[in-house]
Amino acid sequence: MVNSNVNALGVIFANTYDNLVPELVAERSMASIPFGGRYRLIDFTLSSMANAGIDNVSVINVKLSLPDGSPRRRP
């Protein structure tokens, strides 16, 4: 069991651009690219942080917006 009493902040930079797949990231951020038809790449990062006990997560996205299907949580 992970101790969730530790004060930690997770930061995800969702505006990463990959030169290997310019067609996929032309209109969306790398984090919002679908994987396996059901998940987006950002889902794996969020899941890992949740499993590590990191409850405070900030997503920084400068260039393109995430689609409306992305979870949004406000304090």
Secondary structure, 3 states (H helix, E strand, C coil): CCCCCCCCEEEEECCCCCCCCCCCCCCCCHHHCEECCCEEHHHHHHHHHHHCCCCEEEEECCCCCCCCCCCCCCC
